[in-house]
Every structure is written in structure tokens, then in C-alpha cells.
Amino acid sequence: MTSNTNPSIHHASTAIVHRPFGGIGSYRRVSDPATRTVVHAFPMAELSRVAAAGLLCTAGAYVMTDGQVAYIGESRRPSRRLAEHAADPAKSFARDAYVIGGCEGAAFDKLLTVDLQFRLTQLAAAVGAVSVWKGASPPAPDTTDVERATHDRIAGDALRLLHDAGCRLFHPADPGAVSTEAPPSDGAARPVDPVKSDAGAATVPDGGSEEFELQYGGLWARGRWDGGQFVVSAGSEVRSATNESVDEQTRLRRHDLFAAGVLSKIPGVGDRRRLTEPHAFATASIAAKVLAGAHTAGRWVPRAARPSRPV
């Protein structure tokens, strides 16, 4: 993602966790005396209490998530914007919130919060630990070299403090799979958004990893793990219809897959299409949702555990 060495990640550091309301899982303010960055972490159910205490009164970027889906935004007034999201039935998945802002006397400006939103969105999509909910992709802000250098440091601090606050969206299970340094905002090499790349061609290995099978209604598919991605084999099927319960991110992924020109009609079958070549997805769960057009598409089962599909 970037070759820069970020001292906020690689050097020894100290994080202070303050719980003004007490408890373990309630509001936490995570900070570092060596940086201006502060992370406010709390359950969405506590938003009113946190906002009333004046803890979210300056500009910041924010993350809402349930551990499976994430929405990343920014606002001059995060408390008001989060309240709007909380009132939106489509955002009912949001269980926890993380707001990244400046410490007292060093508030973030609009350019910085927009840049943080862009960087965090890119990184979350690259890591693939969750589905990233978004409409139009946030743009890369136009920054000077001086501003970019400052933002690089702040983004690195934010990632470290987010991790200390319990947010694991930006840190892959395999630390070597994706860099956890903040992606640049200068047009340099950056992670590819899985919304655009999940439908990309991939090569299924000959033997090696275990092969899995998915059945959902009349749909059938098979795939296996390869190089940190879940590769769905050519010949696997994709449902034509999309369930109403499907989230926007899965809809976007399906749109890209259907537009990629890699699906063929199945003679005599109108409700499914067939993959003409192997395709890679960030996770097996994402693959299942995209192929089935369903929010809950069942589990991939080792082929050895179930009889072969009748021809």
C-alpha cells in the first residue's frame, strides 16, 4: 500500500484509555500524549449520553459497524450525523461507533477528516474483514506535500488508537497479507476496492487447498482458498435475482460481476448464470452473498463432506 515507515506504528507507544462513565464496554476515550489524535469508542446505544456530555463536538471521521458491515464517514459535527444514521432503518446494523478527532485545542479541519474518510475506506476495503457500505466512493482530497505528510502521521496514529479501542476492521488476520499502514492520498499505489476487484479473474490452483461447495436453493458453486483469497471455480452458478434483504455493498459487487462479461446463460435455466472462468473474492462469505444474491447464503462445505452433485 505504501512503502513509508510510519513511526506511530513501528515504534514503542503509549495509549491511555479513559472511561468517564465507568463500565467495560461503555464509552472509552483512547489517546496518546505524543499525538493530537483521539478515538472515541462507544456502543451506538450510548450515543445520546455521549453527545450530551459534549464529547463529540468537533470535526472527525467515524466508523459504524457490527463486525460484518462498516459505514465510514466524516462530519463537522459527528454527534448530529451519527444521530441521523441511528434514525435510518437501513443503518440498523450499526452496533458500535468509533469517532476519530483531535484532542482539546487541536481540532481537525475539514480537509483532514475528508482525507481520513478516504484512507480508512480504502484500507477497510483492502483488508476485507467487513463489507464496506458506501454509495459513491469518497474522493481523494487534493492536498499539498506538507498537508499530506501531516495527514500520513495522523492517519498512522488513528489506526493504532482504533486498534487499541477494539476496532479490528483495518487489521487483517494475516498481518502479512495487507499492509496496515495508512494508504496514501496522493495518487500513489493504494489498495483496490473489492467492490471493483472481487469480480477479477483468478487462477484456481491444481490441488493443494481443500475444495468447498455451496448450495443455495437451486444454485451450486465450488471454490477454494488461494493466496489469501477465496477463488470460485469456473462453472459455478450465480443467481439472477437479488433478495430484498441484500445490503448495498453486495448489490454493488453483483452489479460489477454481471457487468464484467464473465457470465454465460445456462440452456433451459432462466434463474441462474454460469461463471466462464475462475473469480476471486476477499472472503468466502462475500463470495456466497454475491453468488446467491442473498444476505444469508449458507456455508461453504468441504466437498468431501457431501455427496457429489448429480450430473
Salt bridges, closest charged atoms under 4 A:
ASP32 OD2 - ARG160 NH2 2.95
GLU46 OE2 - ARG49 NH2 3.08
GLU74 OE2 - LYS110 NZ 2.72
GLU84 OE1 - ARG81 NH1 2.66
ASP88 OD2 - LYS91 NZ 2.99
ASP96 OD2 - ARG95 NE 3.02
ASP115 OD1 - ARG119 NE 3.01
ASP115 OD2 - HIS151 ND1 2.71
ASP145 OD1 - ARG148 NH1 2.84
ASP152 OD1 - ARG119 NH1 2.82
ASP157 OD1 - ARG160 NH2 3.30
GLU181 OE2 - HIS10 NE2 2.88
ASP193 OD2 - LYS134 NZ 2.41
ASP198 OD2 - ARG253 NE 2.74
GLU211 OE2 - ARG222 NH1 2.64
GLU211 OE2 - ARG224 NH2 3.53
GLU211 OE1 - ARG303 NH1 3.14
GLU213 OE1 - ARG303 NE 3.44
GLU213 OE2 - ARG306 NH1 3.82
GLU237 OE1 - ARG272 NE 2.88
GLU237 OE2 - ARG274 NH2 3.85
GLU237 OE2 - ARG309 NH2 3.40
ASP247 OD2 - HIS295 ND1 3.93
ASP256 OD2 - LYS196 NZ 3.95
ASP256 OD1 - HIS255 ND1 3.53
ASP271 OD1 - ARG272 NH1 3.14
GLU277 OE2 - HIS279 NE2 3.71
